[in-house]
Each structure stands twice: as structure tokens, then as C-alpha cells.
Amino acid sequence: MRVSIGIDLGSSRVKLLALDEAGECLGVTMAAYATESRRVGYAEQNPDRWWDAVRLAMSELLSRPAIHGAEVEAIGLTGQMHGAVFLDDALLPVRPALIWSDARAEEEAAEIENRIPRDELVAITGNRSNVSFTAPKIMWVSRHEPEIMARARWIVQPKDALRARLTGEIGSDVSDASATLLFDLRARTWSDDICGRLEIDRGKLAPLSESEATGGYLREDAARALDLPAGIRVAVGGADAPAAALGLGLASEADSHGAVLISLGTGGQVLAPVSAPRVDAEGRLHGLCHVVPGQWCVMAAILSAAASLDWVVRLLHPDDPHGARELLAAAATVPAGSDGLLFLPYLRGERTPHFDPAARGALVGLRMRHGPAEVTRAVLEGVALALAEGLDLMKSIGVEPKAGVVAGGGVNKLWQQIIADVLDMPVALGATEHASARGAALLGAVAAGIVPSSTQGTLPLPADTRVMEPDPDRVRLYAEMAGPYRELYGRLPRL
């Protein structure tokens, strides 16, 4: 049995998934690591802790009976986007990694659009400047830690730093690179023009490949640490959102048949594969390369999806391990519309469509009769309305969504139905809740020749996958709510 292992280096934990040549999952394991915040707005992780977590999760995975006797032939990688990992000549980190949620570089993010007009920046990179992206992080380190920048030979994404540890090779892929703000989206390569105007040393950026290319082979010391044979092929890998789309069968615009990925993780995304770059002139959407060669993605991103649900659970049922289940059950008894409550999910600022780190969340319309059930349903509806706002922007640039595939740790039946009603389209439950890790394993399988290509390496959704159809009455109600919801952002006071 030929096996590919996908490694998904997430925001708080690593996830490993073993996939056989038929596309069947043989096991999933996870291990967590901490995010350090030395000051308000800082978010850093120690790459050594990533490696410790990979070793722990790999040991558990290889102990699974389903993998005994299997021949592990490939490793594929994916991970959190927008990071900045600074490596020296020996490919060792010279400081903790700045991850996507690090917000220290607000001045640098604003400076980028002072140097490069937004319309020009969006036309080249597919994105507007945002504090989450890699470019302002590099500028901050160059300005505030020049000695670190002098020691850094390479600046890479988190999954690329892990590949360096596995193989001794340096490099990145076009999907992760397209989320840095230093990339020419149409040419699928680094932009010398952008790097020059931002005074970022192009020579410190890693060579680029397509995601399914071979990125090296498991070296002896890493093989011993992971209890795997040396020489296993390691795919270059890709960014987590496009990898999730691949893992759920959305490999290309043609193959997706108009389906879009709806991700309910800590944040939320709506992602559509497209066969050519499509950008919103104002940069309210993200233009990215897909992990599939010759394909791109359009993505709307919100910062607090499952995080909003977690917040209301902590607020209303602190220290109750069954709090989420009880609140969701209660919310399911509340009619659509939450008895007049509206929730803005801007608990950590917002990206699509506002790109405003200072945006605030809000519950509007509270009455004495409202209780935990109404508040919980309002939170679910507010997140869905935020996703719909992004989907409408995608429609305005030519994306034609016909259905959704929902995935992520926040998925539940009630929320899935609400999303189907708010977005007015059928929404299927993804065939796996570990979509990014499965996508990474598929990339490894393609690199090793276990499957012929990334478009042929995906499995269709099973026939019995749960599909929620939109209810016409609720669709009309949510369409009426969308106007007042979208007006709230501009009407709330800035405190």
C-alpha cells in the first residue's frame, strides 16, 4: 500500500493525515503549540516547537494499525498563510516567526500604499495592503531589528521552514507567495518592481515552484527523528486555504462546477477556483494562486467565524464543556432573524470588505426578552451575512457560484442551514473535516506519482454527504436583513 502523509502547520496545531493511493484516509493525528505575545498586537511562534509537534503527531500516526505495513512514499505540506520566518545560512531560525495574526506593522502597512497606489498594487499583486500580510512584517523587522535582517539569509512561510528542516532545501510555492504582497499574480513569480519600491531584498525570498513539484527528499537526521525511511519525496506544498479547496475536490474552475469553499475555522473564507486571475479593483477580495498549476483563486476572508461562536460560548457558558452543544440546541428553536437581533462579527477587526483592523463587533437590537438562544443564533447569522457580503463581491467580478462546500472546525447542522439560506444556494458538508491536510497529502501523492495529477487525485463528494437546501421563506427574510446589516458598520460610533 502506497501512502502519502499531509502535514498541515496551522495557527495553533499541526495536523497529519495519511492517504492511500485510493484516496482513503488511514488516520489523522494532531499536536498543539503556543503563540507568544510579548506585547499587545504581537503574535509569534517558535519554529522549534513546530518541529516538536510534528515529531509527536508523526509518532502517533505511524502507530495506527491502518498504516502498519504501508510504504510511506511522499510527504506534502501546507500551512498558515501570511507569515514571516527568518532563516540563516544554515536554514535555522534567527528569531521567532511572525504569524498572520501579528498586527505590529500597522505603520508599515499604511506606508506600502503611500509608496504604491492601491490600484497599482492590486493590479500587480491581486491584493491591497494589510497588516496581516508578509511584506509589512518584513519592513517592520528591517526597521526595528536590523541586526536580525542582517543575519537572515532567507525569509519564508511557515510550511517552507518546515520543509527546510525535513529536506535541507529552501524554496516556496506560488500559492503562499501570492499571499505576501510581493508577488506578481499574473506572472506567478516574485515582483521585482514591488520588492524594489518597498526596499525588500528580493534575494532573501525563496525560489518558487508549483505546489505539486518535488521540493526535496527526507534527509537522514529528519528521517531518524520521525522514524521514517530517508529519501522520501517531499512536495513543495501550498497555502492552507487553496490546499483545503483541493482536498475537497475543488481543484479547478471547470472541475468545481461552480462550487465554492466555505471555511468555518477561527476565521472564515469563501474561496472560488478560477482559470485566470480576477481581482476587485478596490482590493476588498484576495487574489491568490491555486495549488493546482494553471489555476488561481478568489477569496473573501473574515477574521472571526468560529471565533465568534467560541466567544459567545465563553460569554454565556464559561467552564461548561457542553456549553456549545446546549447553546446550539437552544438557538435551533429560535426562528430565523433572531427576533430582531443583528450581530457584527468584527471581534478582531475585519478584512472583507472593510479591511479595518479597528472595526468593532456589535449586538444591535437587544430587548429584555432576548436570551442566550437568540444571541447565539444572531452570532451564527451575523457570520453568515458577513460571508454573503464577500460572496456578493465575488459575483461582481465574474465569479458565478452555484453551490457551497462547507468545512472547518466550526461546522454544525444549524450553521450549515443558515449559510445555505443566507447565501441562497445548496451547501454540502465537506467530505472531510481535515481538508487542508488532505490537500497536502494529495500534493505529496502527485509529486511521488501515486496519483497522476492534482485534478485527478481528488475524490468526488460521497453520495450521502449532507446537503442543506435554501428555504425560500428564510432566503427572503435574510435578503431583507442584509441591507440593515451592511449599514451598521458605517453607523456605529468609533470609540
KAMOGI-V55102 format. One record per pair of residues at least 12 apart in sequence whose ideal C-beta (glycine too) atoms are under 10 Angstrom apart, sorted by the first residue. I is the first residue (numbers start at 1). GAP is how many residues later the second one is. Records with the same first field share a line. If there is no record, write none. Layout:
I->GAP + GAP
//
This chain:
1->19 + 20 + 21 + 23 + 25 + 65 + 66 + 67 + 68 + 69 + 70 + 71 + 72
2->17 + 18 + 19 + 20 + 68 + 69 + 70 + 71 + 72 + 443 + 446 + 447 + 448 + 449
3->15 + 16 + 17 + 18 + 23 + 24 + 63 + 64 + 67 + 68 + 69 + 70 + 71 + 72 + 438 + 441 + 442 + 445 + 447
4->13 + 14 + 15 + 16 + 17 + 68 + 69 + 70 + 71 + 72 + 228 + 229 + 231 + 434 + 436 + 437 + 438 + 439 + 440 + 441 + 442 + 443 + 444 + 446 + 447 + 453
5->12 + 13 + 14 + 21 + 22 + 52 + 53 + 56 + 57 + 62 + 67 + 68 + 69 + 70 + 71 + 72 + 221 + 223 + 227 + 229 + 432 + 435 + 436 + 439 + 440
6->12 + 13 + 19 + 22 + 68 + 69 + 70 + 71 + 72 + 229 + 231 + 237 + 241 + 428 + 430 + 431 + 432 + 433 + 434 + 435 + 436 + 437 + 438 + 439
7->43 + 46 + 47 + 50 + 51 + 54 + 68 + 69 + 70 + 71 + 72 + 152 + 155 + 156 + 159 + 227 + 230 + 429 + 430 + 433 + 434 + 437
8->20 + 22 + 68 + 69 + 70 + 71 + 72 + 151 + 229 + 232 + 235 + 236 + 239 + 426 + 427 + 428 + 429 + 430 + 431 + 432 + 433
9->24 + 36 + 38 + 41 + 44 + 45 + 68 + 69 + 70 + 71 + 74 + 148 + 149 + 150 + 151 + 152 + 153 + 228 + 231 + 427 + 428 + 431
10->20 + 22 + 23 + 43 + 68 + 69 + 70 + 148 + 230 + 255 + 256 + 426 + 427
11->22 + 24 + 32 + 34 + 68 + 69 + 70 + 72 + 88 + 89 + 90 + 147 + 229 + 254 + 255 + 256
12->18 + 20 + 21 + 22 + 23 + 33 + 68 + 87 + 254
13->17 + 18 + 19 + 20 + 40 + 44
14->15 + 16 + 17 + 18 + 19 + 35 + 36 + 37 + 38 + 39 + 40 + 41 + 42 + 43 + 44 + 65 + 144 + 148 + 423
15->13 + 14 + 15 + 16 + 38 + 42 + 63 + 419 + 421 + 422 + 423 + 425
16->12 + 13 + 14 + 15 + 37 + 38 + 40 + 41 + 42 + 44 + 45 + 46 + 59 + 418 + 421 + 424 + 425
17->12 + 13 + 40 + 44 + 59 + 230 + 415 + 417 + 418 + 419 + 420 + 421 + 422 + 423 + 424 + 425
18->40 + 43 + 44 + 46 + 48 + 49 + 52 + 54 + 419 + 423
19->55 + 57 + 228 + 418 + 419 + 421 + 422 + 423 + 425 + 426 + 431 + 432 + 438
20->46 + 47 + 50 + 421 + 425 + 430
21->52 + 424 + 427 + 429 + 430 + 436
22->428 + 429 + 437
23->408 + 415 + 418 + 419 + 422 + 427 + 428 + 434 + 435 + 436 + 437
24->42 + 435
25->41 + 406 + 407 + 409 + 412 + 413 + 416
26->35 + 38 + 39 + 40 + 41 + 42 + 44 + 415
27->33 + 34 + 35 + 36 + 37 + 38 + 39 + 40
28->29 + 32 + 33 + 36 + 404 + 405 + 406 + 409 + 410
29->27 + 28 + 29 + 30 + 31 + 32 + 33 + 34 + 35 + 408
30->23 + 26 + 27 + 30 + 31 + 404 + 407
31->18 + 19 + 21 + 22 + 23 + 24 + 25 + 26 + 27 + 28 + 29
32->17 + 21 + 24 + 25
33->12 + 13 + 14 + 15 + 16 + 17 + 18 + 19 + 20 + 21 + 23
34->12 + 15
35->14 + 61 + 62 + 64 + 66 + 67
36->13 + 60 + 63
37->64 + 65
38->58 + 66
39->65
40->63 + 64
41->60 + 61 + 62 + 63 + 64 + 65 + 90 + 316
42->54 + 56 + 57 + 59 + 60 + 61 + 62
43->40 + 53 + 54 + 55 + 56 + 57 + 58 + 59 + 60 + 61 + 89
44->39 + 51 + 52 + 53 + 54 + 55 + 57 + 58 + 60
45->35 + 38 + 40 + 51 + 52 + 53 + 54 + 57 + 113
46->47 + 49 + 50 + 51
47->38 + 39 + 40 + 45 + 46 + 48 + 49 + 50 + 111 + 114 + 115 + 117 + 118
48->44 + 45 + 48 + 117
49->47 + 48
50->29 + 35 + 43 + 47 + 108 + 109 + 111 + 112 + 115
51->110 + 111 + 114 + 115 + 171 + 174 + 175
52->173
54->108 + 111 + 112 + 168 + 171 + 172
55->167 + 170 + 171 + 172
57->169
58->14 + 17 + 167 + 168 + 169 + 170
59->166 + 167 + 168
61->165
62->164 + 165 + 166
63->164
71->158 + 161
72->146 + 154 + 156 + 157 + 160 + 372 + 376
73->156 + 158 + 159 + 160 + 371 + 372 + 374 + 375 + 376 + 377
74->140 + 144 + 158 + 159 + 160 + 161 + 367 + 368 + 369 + 370 + 371 + 372 + 373 + 374 + 375 + 376 + 377
75->87 + 88 + 91 + 92 + 140 + 141 + 142 + 143 + 147 + 151 + 153 + 157 + 158 + 159 + 160 + 162 + 365 + 366 + 368 + 369 + 372 + 373
76->83 + 135 + 136 + 139 + 157 + 158 + 159 + 160 + 161 + 162 + 167 + 215 + 361 + 362 + 363 + 364 + 365 + 366 + 367 + 368 + 369 + 370 + 371 + 372
77->80 + 81 + 82 + 83 + 85 + 86 + 89 + 96 + 99 + 134 + 138 + 157 + 158 + 159 + 160 + 161 + 166 + 360 + 363 + 364 + 366 + 367
78->80 + 81 + 95 + 97 + 98 + 133 + 157 + 159 + 160 + 161 + 162 + 163 + 164 + 165 + 166 + 168 + 169 + 213 + 357 + 358 + 359 + 360 + 361 + 362 + 363 + 365
79->20 + 78 + 79 + 80 + 81 + 82 + 83 + 84 + 97 + 158 + 159 + 160 + 161 + 164 + 357 + 361
80->17 + 19 + 20 + 21 + 77 + 78 + 79 + 96 + 99 + 159 + 160 + 161 + 356
81->18 + 19 + 51 + 52 + 53 + 76 + 77 + 78 + 94 + 95 + 97 + 98 + 99 + 157 + 158 + 159 + 160 + 161 + 205 + 207 + 218 + 220
82->16 + 17 + 18 + 19 + 20 + 48 + 49 + 50 + 51 + 52 + 53 + 54 + 55 + 75 + 76 + 94 + 97 + 98 + 99 + 157
83->14 + 15 + 16 + 17 + 18 + 19 + 49 + 50 + 51 + 54 + 72 + 73 + 74 + 75 + 76 + 77 + 78 + 93 + 96 + 97
84->13 + 14 + 15 + 16 + 18 + 21 + 49 + 50 + 51 + 52 + 53 + 54 + 56 + 57 + 68 + 71 + 72 + 73 + 74 + 96
85->12 + 13 + 14 + 49 + 67 + 69 + 70 + 71 + 72 + 73 + 74 + 75 + 76 + 77 + 79
86->12 + 51 + 52 + 55 + 59 + 62 + 63 + 65 + 66 + 67 + 68 + 69 + 70 + 75 + 118
87->64 + 65 + 66 + 67 + 68 + 69 + 73 + 74 + 77 + 78 + 83 + 117 + 119
88->63 + 64 + 65 + 66
89->62 + 63 + 64 + 65
90->63 + 74 + 78
91->62 + 63 + 65 + 70 + 72 + 73 + 74 + 76 + 77 + 78 + 79
92->59 + 61 + 69 + 72 + 73
93->59 + 63 + 68 + 71 + 72
94->47 + 51 + 53 + 54 + 55 + 56 + 57 + 58 + 59 + 60
95->46 + 50 + 52 + 53 + 54 + 56 + 57
97->40 + 59 + 60 + 61 + 64
98->36 + 38 + 39 + 40 + 42 + 43
99->33 + 38 + 59
100->30 + 31 + 32 + 33 + 34 + 37 + 57 + 58 + 79 + 167
101->30 + 31 + 165 + 166 + 202 + 247
102->29 + 30 + 34 + 35 + 38
103->27 + 28 + 29 + 33 + 34 + 245 + 246 + 254
104->27 + 32 + 33 + 36 + 37 + 40
105->24 + 25 + 26 + 27 + 28 + 29 + 30 + 31 + 32 + 33 + 34 + 35 + 36 + 38 + 39
106->24 + 25 + 30 + 34 + 251 + 252
107->24 + 29 + 32 + 33 + 36
108->21 + 23 + 25 + 27 + 28 + 29 + 30 + 31 + 32 + 33 + 34 + 35 + 36 + 90
109->19 + 20 + 21 + 22 + 23 + 24 + 26 + 27 + 28 + 30 + 31 + 72 + 246 + 248
110->19 + 21 + 26
111->18 + 25 + 28 + 32 + 87
112->16 + 17 + 18 + 21 + 23 + 24 + 27 + 69 + 82 + 85 + 86
113->15 + 16 + 17 + 170
114->15
115->14 + 79 + 82 + 83 + 84
116->13 + 65 + 77 + 78 + 81 + 82
118->163 + 164 + 165
119->162 + 163 + 164
120->73 + 74 + 77
121->14 + 60 + 70 + 73 + 76 + 162
122->63 + 157 + 158 + 159 + 160 + 161 + 162 + 163 + 165
123->62 + 63 + 154 + 156 + 158 + 160 + 164
124->57 + 58 + 59 + 60 + 61 + 62 + 63 + 67 + 69 + 70 + 155
125->53 + 54 + 55 + 56 + 57 + 58 + 59 + 60 + 61 + 66 + 69 + 154 + 158 + 161 + 162
126->52 + 53 + 55 + 57 + 58 + 59 + 60 + 151 + 152 + 153 + 154 + 157 + 159 + 160 + 161 + 162 + 163 + 170 + 171 + 172 + 173
127->51 + 52 + 53 + 54 + 56 + 58 + 152 + 153 + 156 + 158 + 159 + 160 + 161 + 172 + 228
128->53 + 151 + 152 + 153 + 154 + 155 + 156 + 157 + 158 + 223 + 227
129->52 + 69 + 154 + 226
130->51 + 153 + 156 + 171 + 219 + 221 + 225 + 227
131->218 + 224 + 226
132->47 + 49 + 135 + 169 + 171 + 217 + 219 + 223 + 225
133->46 + 47 + 48 + 49 + 153
134->21 + 22 + 23 + 42 + 43 + 45 + 46 + 47 + 48 + 49 + 66 + 71
135->45 + 46 + 47 + 48 + 59 + 60 + 63 + 65
136->45 + 62
137->18 + 43 + 44
138->14 + 17 + 42 + 43 + 44 + 57 + 60 + 61 + 62 + 63 + 66 + 67
139->59 + 60 + 61
141->14
142->56 + 57 + 58 + 59
143->56
149->51 + 52 + 55
152->49 + 52
153->17 + 50 + 51
154->16 + 17 + 18 + 49 + 50 + 51 + 52 + 53
155->17 + 25 + 27 + 45 + 46 + 49 + 50 + 51
156->14 + 15 + 16 + 20 + 21 + 48 + 49 + 50
157->15 + 16 + 18 + 19 + 20 + 22 + 23 + 49 + 80 + 81 + 82
158->18 + 82
159->13 + 14 + 17 + 56 + 77 + 78 + 79 + 80 + 81 + 84 + 281
160->12 + 13 + 16 + 17 + 46 + 55 + 76 + 77
161->45
162->60 + 72 + 75
163->43 + 52 + 53 + 71 + 72 + 73 + 74
164->42 + 51 + 52
165->54 + 56 + 57 + 60
166->49 + 50 + 51 + 52 + 53 + 55 + 56 + 57 + 59 + 60 + 62 + 66 + 68
167->47 + 48 + 49 + 50 + 51 + 52 + 55 + 65 + 66 + 67
168->48 + 49 + 50 + 51 + 52 + 53 + 54
169->37 + 38 + 45 + 46 + 47 + 48 + 50 + 65 + 67
170->36 + 37 + 45 + 46
171->35 + 36 + 37 + 38 + 42 + 44 + 45 + 65 + 66
172->18 + 33 + 34 + 35 + 36 + 37 + 39 + 43 + 64 + 65 + 66 + 67
173->33 + 35 + 36 + 37 + 38 + 39 + 40 + 42 + 62 + 63 + 64 + 65 + 66 + 69 + 70 + 116 + 118 + 270
174->13 + 14 + 15 + 16 + 34 + 35 + 36 + 37 + 62 + 64 + 65 + 68 + 114 + 115 + 116 + 117 + 119 + 122
175->13 + 33 + 35 + 36 + 61 + 62 + 63 + 64 + 65 + 66 + 67 + 68 + 71 + 113 + 114 + 115 + 116 + 117 + 120 + 121 + 122
176->30 + 32 + 35 + 60 + 61 + 62 + 63 + 64 + 66 + 67 + 112 + 113 + 115
177->12 + 13 + 14 + 28 + 29 + 31 + 32 + 61 + 62 + 111 + 112
178->30 + 60 + 61 + 64 + 99 + 108 + 109 + 110 + 111 + 112 + 118 + 119
179->60 + 61 + 62 + 63 + 107 + 108 + 109 + 110 + 120
180->14 + 20 + 25
181->13 + 17 + 19
182->12 + 13 + 16 + 18 + 20 + 23
183->12 + 22 + 25 + 104 + 105 + 106
184->93
185->92 + 93 + 94 + 102 + 103 + 104 + 111
186->90 + 91 + 93 + 101 + 103 + 110
187->90
188->20 + 22 + 89 + 101 + 105 + 106 + 108
189->18 + 19
190->12 + 15 + 16 + 17 + 18
207->29
208->28 + 81
209->26 + 27 + 28 + 84
210->25 + 26 + 28 + 79 + 80 + 81 + 82 + 83 + 84 + 233 + 236 + 244
211->24 + 25 + 26 + 27 + 28 + 31 + 32 + 35 + 78 + 79 + 80 + 81 + 82 + 228 + 229 + 231 + 232 + 235 + 236 + 243
212->23 + 24 + 25 + 26 + 34 + 79 + 80 + 81 + 230 + 231 + 232 + 233 + 234 + 235 + 239 + 241 + 242 + 245
213->22 + 23 + 24 + 80 + 230 + 233 + 234
214->19 + 20 + 21 + 22 + 230 + 232 + 233 + 234
215->18 + 19 + 20 + 21 + 22 + 228 + 229 + 232
216->16 + 17 + 18 + 19 + 20
217->13 + 14 + 15 + 16 + 17
218->12 + 13 + 14 + 15 + 16
219->12 + 13 + 15
222->12
232->212 + 216
233->211 + 212 + 214 + 215 + 216 + 217
234->209 + 210 + 213 + 214
235->56 + 205 + 206 + 207 + 208 + 209 + 210 + 211 + 212 + 213
236->55 + 207 + 208 + 211
237->54 + 202 + 203 + 206 + 207 + 210
238->50 + 51 + 52 + 53 + 54 + 198 + 201 + 202 + 205 + 216
239->49 + 50 + 51 + 52 + 58 + 60 + 197 + 200
240->23 + 25 + 29 + 51 + 195 + 196 + 197 + 199 + 200
241->20 + 22 + 24 + 26 + 28 + 30 + 45 + 47 + 49 + 50 + 56 + 58 + 60 + 194 + 195 + 198
242->19 + 29 + 31 + 46 + 47 + 48 + 49 + 50 + 53 + 54 + 55 + 57 + 194 + 197
243->47 + 48 + 192 + 193 + 194 + 195 + 196 + 197 + 198 + 199 + 200
244->17 + 19 + 21 + 25 + 27 + 47 + 161 + 163 + 164 + 186 + 188 + 190 + 191 + 192 + 193 + 194 + 195 + 196
245->14 + 15 + 16 + 18 + 24 + 26 + 27 + 28 + 45 + 46 + 47 + 50 + 52 + 54 + 160 + 162 + 190 + 191 + 194 + 213
246->15 + 27 + 44 + 45 + 46 + 49 + 189 + 190 + 192 + 193 + 194 + 195 + 196 + 197 + 200 + 208 + 209 + 211 + 212
247->14 + 44 + 160 + 183 + 184 + 185 + 187 + 188 + 189 + 190 + 191 + 192 + 193 + 194 + 195 + 196 + 211 + 212
248->13 + 15 + 157 + 158 + 159 + 180 + 182 + 183 + 184 + 187 + 188 + 190 + 191 + 210 + 211 + 213
249->12 + 156 + 181 + 182 + 186 + 189 + 190 + 206 + 208 + 209 + 210 + 211 + 212
250->21 + 22 + 23 + 40 + 42 + 45 + 47 + 155 + 180 + 185 + 189 + 208
251->22 + 39 + 40 + 41 + 44 + 188 + 191 + 202 + 203 + 204 + 205 + 206 + 207
252->21 + 22 + 23 + 38 + 40 + 41 + 42 + 43 + 44 + 202 + 203 + 206
253->19 + 20 + 21 + 22 + 23 + 37 + 39 + 42 + 43 + 44 + 146 + 147
254->19 + 21 + 41 + 201
255->18 + 37 + 40 + 199 + 200 + 201 + 203 + 205
256->16 + 17 + 18 + 39 + 145 + 146 + 147 + 149
257->145 + 146
258->14 + 141 + 142 + 143 + 144 + 145 + 146 + 167
259->13 + 14 + 142 + 143 + 144 + 145 + 146 + 166 + 167 + 168 + 169 + 202
260->12 + 13 + 37 + 38 + 39 + 40 + 127 + 131 + 134 + 139 + 140 + 141 + 142 + 143 + 144 + 145 + 146 + 163 + 165 + 167
261->12 + 36 + 38 + 143 + 144 + 145 + 146 + 147 + 169 + 174
262->38 + 43 + 122 + 125 + 128 + 129 + 139 + 141 + 142 + 143 + 144 + 145 + 146 + 149 + 154 + 157 + 158 + 161 + 165 + 166 + 168
263->36 + 38 + 39 + 42 + 43 + 124 + 142 + 143 + 144 + 145 + 146 + 147 + 148 + 167 + 172 + 173
264->41 + 42 + 44 + 45 + 119 + 120 + 123 + 142 + 143 + 144 + 145 + 146 + 147 + 148 + 151 + 152 + 155
265->40 + 41 + 42 + 142 + 143 + 144 + 145 + 146 + 171
266->37 + 38 + 39 + 40 + 41 + 42 + 44 + 82 + 142 + 143 + 144
267->34 + 35 + 36 + 37 + 38 + 39 + 40 + 41 + 78 + 81 + 83 + 84 + 141 + 143
268->32 + 33 + 34 + 35 + 36 + 37 + 38 + 39 + 40 + 77 + 83 + 84 + 115 + 116 + 118 + 119 + 122 + 140 + 142 + 151
269->17 + 28 + 30 + 31 + 32 + 33 + 36 + 82 + 83 + 118 + 121 + 139
270->15 + 28 + 29 + 30 + 31 + 32 + 82 + 116 + 117 + 118 + 119 + 120 + 121 + 123 + 124 + 129 + 131 + 134 + 149 + 153
271->15 + 17 + 19 + 26 + 27 + 28 + 29 + 30 + 119 + 123 + 134
272->13 + 24 + 25 + 26 + 27 + 28 + 119 + 122 + 123 + 127 + 128 + 129
273->17 + 18 + 19 + 22 + 23 + 24 + 25 + 126
274->13 + 14 + 16 + 21 + 22 + 23 + 24 + 120 + 123 + 124 + 125
275->15 + 19 + 20 + 21
276->18 + 19 + 20 + 122
277->12 + 19 + 20 + 21
278->18 + 19 + 20 + 116 + 119 + 120 + 121
279->17 + 19 + 118
280->18 + 20 + 72 + 73 + 113 + 114 + 116 + 117
281->115 + 116
282->71 + 73 + 111
283->69 + 70 + 72
284->16 + 67 + 68 + 69 + 70 + 71 + 105 + 106 + 109 + 110 + 112 + 113
285->12 + 13 + 14 + 15 + 16 + 66 + 67 + 68 + 105 + 108 + 109 + 111 + 112 + 114
286->12 + 13 + 14 + 15 + 65 + 66 + 104
287->12 + 110
290->164
291->148 + 149 + 151 + 152 + 155 + 163
292->147 + 150 + 151 + 154 + 161 + 162 + 163 + 166
293->153 + 160 + 161 + 162
294->161
295->159 + 160
298->92 + 95 + 96 + 99 + 100 + 101
299->52 + 53 + 91 + 95
300->51 + 52 + 53 + 86 + 87 + 88 + 89 + 90 + 91 + 92 + 93 + 94 + 99
301->49 + 50 + 51 + 54 + 86 + 89
302->43 + 44 + 46 + 48 + 49 + 50 + 51 + 52 + 81 + 84 + 85 + 87 + 88
303->42 + 43 + 44 + 45 + 46 + 47 + 48 + 49 + 54 + 56 + 83
304->40 + 41 + 42 + 43 + 44 + 45 + 46 + 57 + 75 + 78 + 79 + 82
305->40 + 75 + 78 + 79 + 81 + 82 + 103 + 104 + 105 + 110
306->77 + 102 + 103 + 104 + 105 + 106 + 109
307->38 + 40 + 41 + 76 + 103
308->35 + 36 + 37 + 38 + 39 + 40 + 53 + 71 + 72 + 74 + 75 + 78 + 102
309->15 + 18 + 19 + 22 + 36 + 67 + 70 + 71 + 74 + 100 + 101 + 103 + 106
310->14 + 37 + 69 + 99 + 100
311->34 + 36 + 37 + 50 + 68
312->12 + 15 + 19 + 31 + 35 + 51 + 60 + 63 + 64 + 65 + 66 + 67 + 68
313->12 + 13 + 14 + 15 + 59 + 63 + 66
315->12 + 57 + 60 + 61 + 64
316->14 + 55 + 56 + 57 + 59 + 60
317->55 + 59
323->49
324->52 + 86 + 88
325->87
326->46 + 47 + 50
327->45 + 46 + 48 + 49 + 50 + 52 + 53
328->45 + 48 + 49 + 52 + 84 + 85 + 86 + 87
329->44 + 47 + 85
330->41 + 42 + 43 + 44 + 45 + 46 + 47
331->41 + 42 + 43 + 44 + 45 + 46 + 47 + 48 + 49 + 50 + 81 + 83 + 84 + 87
332->41 + 44 + 45 + 48 + 80 + 81 + 82 + 85
333->40 + 41 + 44
334->36 + 37 + 39 + 40 + 41 + 42 + 43 + 44 + 46 + 47 + 80
335->39 + 42 + 139 + 142
336->41 + 45 + 81 + 82 + 85 + 86 + 135 + 137 + 138 + 139 + 140 + 141 + 142 + 145
337->37 + 40 + 41 + 44 + 137 + 140 + 141 + 143 + 144
338->25 + 27 + 32 + 35 + 36 + 37 + 38 + 39 + 40 + 41 + 42 + 43 + 44 + 143
339->26 + 28 + 30 + 31 + 32 + 34 + 35 + 38 + 39
340->24 + 25 + 26 + 27 + 29 + 30 + 34 + 38 + 141
341->22 + 23 + 24 + 25 + 26 + 29 + 33 + 34 + 35 + 36 + 37 + 38 + 40 + 41
342->20 + 21 + 22 + 23 + 24 + 36 + 39 + 40 + 43 + 139 + 142 + 143 + 145 + 146
343->18 + 19 + 20 + 21 + 22 + 32 + 33 + 34 + 35 + 36 + 37 + 38 + 39 + 40 + 42 + 43 + 142 + 145
344->15 + 16 + 17 + 18 + 19 + 20 + 38 + 39 + 41 + 42 + 141 + 142 + 144 + 145 + 148
345->14 + 16 + 17 + 34 + 35 + 36 + 37 + 38 + 39 + 40 + 41 + 42
346->12 + 13 + 14 + 15 + 16 + 36 + 40 + 142 + 143 + 146
347->12 + 13 + 14 + 15 + 32
348->12 + 13
349->12
350->36 + 39 + 139
351->35 + 39
352->34 + 35 + 37 + 38 + 39 + 41 + 42
353->33 + 36 + 37 + 39 + 40 + 133 + 136
354->32 + 35 + 135 + 136
356->133 + 138
358->136 + 137
359->130 + 133 + 135
360->129 + 132 + 133 + 134 + 135
361->18 + 21 + 131
362->20 + 126 + 127 + 129 + 130
363->12 + 15 + 16 + 19
364->14 + 18 + 120 + 121 + 124 + 127 + 128
365->13 + 119
366->12
376->38
377->37 + 38 + 41
379->36
380->30 + 32 + 34 + 35 + 36 + 37 + 38 + 39 + 42
381->34 + 37 + 38 + 40 + 41 + 97 + 100 + 104
382->40 + 99 + 103 + 106
383->27 + 32 + 35 + 36 + 39
384->31 + 32 + 33 + 34 + 35 + 36 + 37 + 38 + 39 + 94
385->33 + 34 + 37 + 38 + 93 + 96 + 97 + 99 + 100 + 101
386->36 + 99 + 100
387->17 + 19 + 32 + 35 + 36
388->31 + 34 + 35 + 36 + 90 + 91 + 94 + 97 + 98
389->93 + 96 + 97 + 100
391->13 + 31 + 32 + 33 + 34
392->31 + 90 + 94
401->22 + 23 + 24
402->23 + 24
403->17 + 20 + 22 + 23 + 24 + 25 + 64
404->12 + 15 + 16 + 19 + 21 + 22 + 23 + 24 + 26 + 63 + 64
405->21 + 22 + 23 + 24 + 25 + 26 + 30 + 56 + 60 + 62
406->13 + 14 + 17 + 21 + 22 + 23 + 24 + 60 + 62
407->21 + 22 + 23 + 24 + 25 + 26 + 27 + 28 + 29 + 31
408->22 + 25 + 27 + 28
409->24 + 25
411->16 + 18 + 19 + 22 + 55
412->17
413->16 + 53 + 55
414->54
415->12 + 53
416->12 + 13 + 50 + 51 + 52
417->49 + 51 + 52 + 53 + 54 + 57
418->50 + 56 + 60
419->49 + 51
420->47 + 48 + 49 + 50 + 51 + 54 + 55
421->47 + 48 + 49 + 50 + 51 + 52 + 53 + 54 + 55 + 56 + 57 + 58
422->48 + 52 + 53 + 55 + 56 + 57 + 59 + 60 + 63
423->47 + 52 + 55
424->46 + 47 + 48 + 50 + 51 + 52 + 54 + 55
425->43 + 44 + 45 + 50
426->41 + 42 + 43 + 44
427->39 + 40 + 41 + 42 + 43
428->33 + 34 + 37 + 38 + 39 + 40
429->32 + 33 + 36 + 37 + 38 + 39
430->31 + 35 + 36
431->27 + 28 + 29 + 30 + 31 + 34
432->27 + 29
438->20 + 21
439->15 + 18 + 19
441->16
442->12 + 14 + 15 + 16 + 17
443->14
445->12
//
